[in-house]
Amino acid sequence: MSKRIHFIGGGQMVEAIIRPLLKSQKFQPNQITVADIQETRNQYLETTYQISAQKTQEQSLETADLIVIGVRPQDDLPTVIASLKKSRPGVTILSIVAGVTIEQIEQSLGEPRAIVRVIPNTLTDTGLGYSGVALNALAKKRDVDFFLTGFGKVMYVEEKLIDVFTGFGVAGPNYVYYFIESYADAGVLAGLSREQARAIALENTIGAVAMLQQTGKHPRELLDINNSAGGVGIHALFELNQSDFAAGLQRSVLRAVKRTTELGQESK
């Protein structure tokens, strides 16, 4: 594959995408360019990944097959989008900026372009996790799949669901990390060593997910199988039900979705 990718912005999320693209050898360093406003960041990316990274980007904009907007929502987006007018007319523009809609980018550009909005997953190094993707009328899956599948799985959704995808899907590992931490703490509280508790918590989490995938059963079905009448498991669930765990998790997701929408409004 000889396609060239140009990133506008070289922050942590951009780096998290570049790393698996190169590690999988789906792309070579000479196919990737980055333009960041901080010269120290450019130097770091060049040294670490042997890619071309610099403040100036005119040549990269003219030769790229895919341009990725990877700045923060609070950065100077109008200036960034204005720079895209120097790119080739047929190039696809892909945005990973949280909260910024396809329509906002279209209006700022003022000309018809293939635009893709992507919310990348944060599990890029594992090859797992879904990135949420929405396309405008001119964008085609075939023009971005080669890139997106280089750092995980892809789920195409209507753009109205992108903020939900962000708060639920992309923030999802946070909920899992927090659960595992709390679960391991419970083991330590009960008397296990930290090492023992962590090992059990991780193994049970991996095993439970494997059971759900292998059996295709609803979680409630496996709960019913795993809990005998008056037994240990059902007593544990009784306490968990009184802790407001489920509602607390649901409120967390809704708050994350709300914050995603707020970021988009702040960027206008």
C-alpha positions as CSV (number, residue, x, y, z in Angstrom):
1,M,0.0,0.0,0.0
2,S,1.4,3.4,-1.0
3,K,-1.2,5.7,0.3
4,R,0.0,8.7,2.3
5,I,-1.5,9.9,5.6
6,H,-1.1,13.4,6.9
7,F,-2.0,14.4,10.5
8,I,-2.7,17.9,11.5
9,G,-1.8,17.8,15.2
10,G,0.6,15.4,16.9
11,G,-0.9,14.9,20.3
12,Q,-1.4,11.7,22.3
13,M,-4.3,10.4,20.3
14,V,-2.5,10.9,17.0
15,E,0.5,9.1,18.4
16,A,-1.8,6.3,19.7
17,I,-2.9,5.8,16.1
18,I,0.5,6.1,14.4
19,R,2.1,3.5,16.8
20,P,-0.1,0.5,15.8
21,L,-0.2,1.6,12.1
22,L,3.6,1.2,12.0
23,K,3.9,-1.7,14.4
24,S,1.5,-3.8,12.2
25,Q,3.6,-2.7,9.1
26,K,0.4,-1.7,7.4
27,F,2.2,1.6,6.8
28,Q,5.8,2.6,6.5
29,P,7.3,5.7,8.2
30,N,7.7,7.4,4.8
31,Q,3.9,7.2,4.3
32,I,3.1,9.3,7.4
33,T,3.6,13.0,8.0
34,V,2.6,15.1,10.9
35,A,2.3,18.9,11.5
36,D,2.2,20.1,15.1
37,I,2.5,23.7,16.3
38,Q,5.1,22.6,19.0
39,E,8.5,21.9,17.5
40,T,9.5,19.8,20.5
41,R,6.5,17.5,19.7
42,N,7.6,17.2,16.1
43,Q,11.1,16.3,17.1
44,Y,9.8,13.7,19.5
45,L,7.6,12.0,16.8
46,E,10.4,12.1,14.2
47,T,12.9,10.6,16.6
48,T,10.5,7.9,18.0
49,Y,8.8,6.8,14.8
50,Q,11.1,8.0,12.0
51,I,8.3,9.8,10.3
52,S,8.3,13.3,8.9
53,A,7.0,15.8,11.5
54,Q,7.3,19.6,11.2
55,K,5.3,22.9,11.5
56,T,5.1,23.5,7.8
57,Q,2.7,21.2,5.9
58,E,2.0,22.7,2.4
59,Q,3.7,19.8,0.6
60,S,2.1,17.2,2.8
61,L,-1.4,18.7,2.2
62,E,-0.8,18.5,-1.6
63,T,0.4,14.9,-1.7
64,A,-1.7,13.2,1.1
65,D,-4.4,10.6,0.2
66,L,-6.0,11.1,3.6
67,I,-5.8,14.1,5.9
68,V,-6.5,13.6,9.6
69,I,-7.5,16.5,11.8
70,G,-6.1,15.6,15.2
71,V,-6.2,18.8,17.2
72,R,-8.2,19.5,20.4
73,P,-11.7,20.9,20.2
74,Q,-10.5,24.1,22.0
75,D,-7.7,24.7,19.5
76,D,-8.0,27.2,16.6
77,L,-10.2,25.0,14.4
78,P,-11.2,27.7,11.8
79,T,-7.5,28.2,11.0
80,V,-6.9,24.5,10.8
81,I,-9.9,23.9,8.5
82,A,-8.9,26.9,6.3
83,S,-5.5,25.2,5.7
84,L,-7.3,22.2,4.2
85,K,-8.2,24.4,1.1
86,K,-4.6,23.8,0.0
87,S,-5.1,20.1,-0.2
88,R,-6.0,18.1,-3.3
89,P,-9.7,18.5,-4.2
90,G,-10.3,14.7,-4.1
91,V,-8.6,13.9,-0.8
92,T,-10.7,12.6,2.0
93,I,-10.7,14.6,5.2
94,L,-11.0,12.7,8.5
95,S,-11.7,14.4,11.8
96,I,-11.0,12.9,15.2
97,V,-12.0,16.1,17.0
98,A,-14.5,15.3,19.8
99,G,-17.8,17.2,19.5
100,V,-17.1,18.9,16.2
101,T,-19.7,17.9,13.6
102,I,-19.4,17.2,9.9
103,E,-21.6,20.1,9.1
104,Q,-19.3,22.5,11.1
105,I,-16.4,21.3,9.0
106,E,-18.3,21.6,5.8
107,Q,-19.5,25.1,6.5
108,S,-15.9,26.2,7.5
109,L,-14.5,24.7,4.3
110,G,-17.2,26.2,2.1
111,E,-16.7,23.7,-0.7
112,P,-17.8,20.1,-1.3
113,R,-15.4,17.6,0.3
114,A,-15.5,14.0,1.4
115,I,-15.5,14.3,5.2
116,V,-15.4,11.5,7.8
117,R,-15.9,12.0,11.5
118,V,-14.2,9.4,13.7
119,I,-14.1,8.8,17.4
120,P,-11.1,6.6,17.9
121,N,-11.0,3.9,20.6
122,T,-8.4,4.2,23.2
123,L,-7.3,0.5,22.9
124,T,-5.4,1.1,19.7
125,D,-2.3,-0.9,20.9
126,T,-4.3,-4.0,21.4
127,G,-6.1,-4.0,18.1
128,L,-9.4,-4.3,20.0
129,G,-12.1,-1.8,20.6
130,Y,-14.4,0.0,18.1
131,S,-13.9,3.4,16.6
132,G,-17.2,5.1,15.8
133,V,-17.3,6.4,12.2
134,A,-19.8,8.7,10.4
135,L,-19.6,9.7,6.7
136,N,-20.9,12.6,4.8
137,A,-22.5,12.1,1.4
138,L,-19.3,12.3,-0.5
139,A,-17.2,10.0,1.7
140,K,-16.8,6.3,1.0
141,K,-15.9,3.4,3.4
142,R,-13.3,2.1,1.0
143,D,-11.4,5.4,1.2
144,V,-11.0,5.1,5.0
145,D,-11.2,1.4,5.9
146,F,-7.6,0.8,5.0
147,F,-6.6,3.4,7.6
148,L,-9.2,2.7,10.4
149,T,-8.7,-1.0,10.6
150,G,-5.0,-0.4,11.3
151,F,-5.7,0.4,14.9
152,G,-8.8,-1.5,15.8
153,K,-12.3,-2.4,14.7
154,V,-14.7,-0.1,13.0
155,M,-18.4,0.6,13.6
156,Y,-20.2,2.9,11.2
157,V,-23.0,4.8,12.8
158,E,-25.3,7.8,12.1
159,E,-23.6,11.0,13.1
160,K,-26.4,11.7,15.7
161,L,-25.0,8.7,17.6
162,I,-21.4,9.8,17.6
163,D,-21.6,11.7,20.9
164,V,-23.3,8.6,22.5
165,F,-20.6,6.4,21.0
166,T,-17.9,8.7,22.6
167,G,-19.4,8.7,26.1
168,F,-20.3,5.0,26.0
169,G,-17.9,3.3,23.7
170,V,-14.7,5.3,23.7
171,A,-14.9,6.2,27.4
172,G,-15.8,2.5,28.1
173,P,-12.4,1.3,29.1
174,N,-12.5,3.8,32.0
175,Y,-15.5,2.1,33.4
176,V,-13.9,-1.3,33.1
177,Y,-10.6,-0.1,34.7
178,Y,-12.5,1.4,37.6
179,F,-14.5,-1.8,38.1
180,I,-11.4,-4.0,38.1
181,E,-9.6,-1.6,40.5
182,S,-12.6,-1.7,42.9
183,Y,-13.0,-5.4,42.6
184,A,-9.3,-6.0,43.4
185,D,-9.6,-3.6,46.4
186,A,-12.4,-5.8,47.7
187,G,-10.2,-8.8,47.5
188,V,-7.5,-7.0,49.5
189,L,-10.1,-5.9,52.0
190,A,-11.2,-9.5,52.4
191,G,-7.6,-10.6,53.1
192,L,-5.9,-11.5,49.8
193,S,-2.6,-9.9,48.9
194,R,-2.7,-7.1,46.3
195,E,-1.0,-9.4,43.7
196,Q,-3.4,-12.2,44.3
197,A,-6.5,-9.9,44.2
198,R,-5.4,-8.2,41.0
199,A,-4.6,-11.6,39.3
200,I,-8.1,-13.0,40.2
201,A,-9.9,-9.8,39.1
202,L,-8.2,-9.7,35.7
203,E,-8.7,-13.5,35.1
204,N,-12.4,-13.3,36.1
205,T,-13.0,-10.3,33.8
206,I,-11.3,-12.0,30.9
207,G,-13.1,-15.2,31.6
208,A,-16.5,-13.7,32.0
209,V,-16.2,-11.8,28.6
210,A,-15.0,-15.1,27.0
211,M,-18.1,-16.9,28.3
212,L,-20.4,-14.2,27.0
213,Q,-18.8,-14.3,23.6
214,Q,-18.6,-18.1,23.4
215,T,-22.1,-18.8,24.6
216,G,-23.9,-15.9,23.1
217,K,-26.0,-15.8,26.2
218,H,-27.4,-12.7,27.9
219,P,-25.5,-11.7,31.0
220,R,-28.6,-12.3,33.1
221,E,-28.7,-15.9,31.8
222,L,-25.1,-16.5,33.0
223,L,-25.9,-14.9,36.3
224,D,-28.8,-17.2,36.8
225,I,-26.6,-20.2,36.0
226,N,-23.9,-19.0,38.3
227,N,-26.0,-18.4,41.4
228,S,-27.6,-21.2,43.4
229,A,-30.6,-20.6,45.7
230,G,-29.5,-19.0,48.9
231,G,-25.9,-19.3,47.9
232,V,-22.8,-17.1,48.0
233,G,-23.2,-15.5,44.7
234,I,-26.8,-14.3,45.1
235,H,-26.0,-12.9,48.5
236,A,-23.2,-10.9,46.9
237,L,-25.5,-9.6,44.2
238,F,-28.1,-8.6,46.8
239,E,-25.5,-6.2,48.3
240,L,-24.4,-5.0,44.9
241,N,-27.9,-4.2,44.0
242,Q,-28.3,-2.0,47.1
243,S,-25.2,-0.1,46.2
244,D,-26.8,1.7,43.2
245,F,-24.0,0.3,41.1
246,A,-26.0,0.0,37.9
247,A,-27.6,3.4,38.1
248,G,-24.3,5.0,39.0
249,L,-22.7,3.5,35.9
250,Q,-25.6,4.6,33.7
251,R,-25.3,8.2,35.1
252,S,-21.6,8.1,34.4
253,V,-22.2,7.3,30.7
254,L,-24.9,10.0,30.3
255,R,-22.5,12.5,31.9
256,A,-19.8,11.5,29.5
257,V,-22.1,11.9,26.5
258,K,-23.2,15.3,27.8
259,R,-19.6,16.5,28.1
260,T,-18.9,15.4,24.5
261,T,-21.7,17.6,23.3
262,E,-20.4,20.5,25.5
263,L,-17.0,20.2,23.9
264,G,-18.5,20.6,20.5
265,Q,-20.5,23.7,21.5
266,E,-17.3,25.2,23.1
267,S,-15.5,24.8,19.8
268,K,-18.0,26.9,17.8
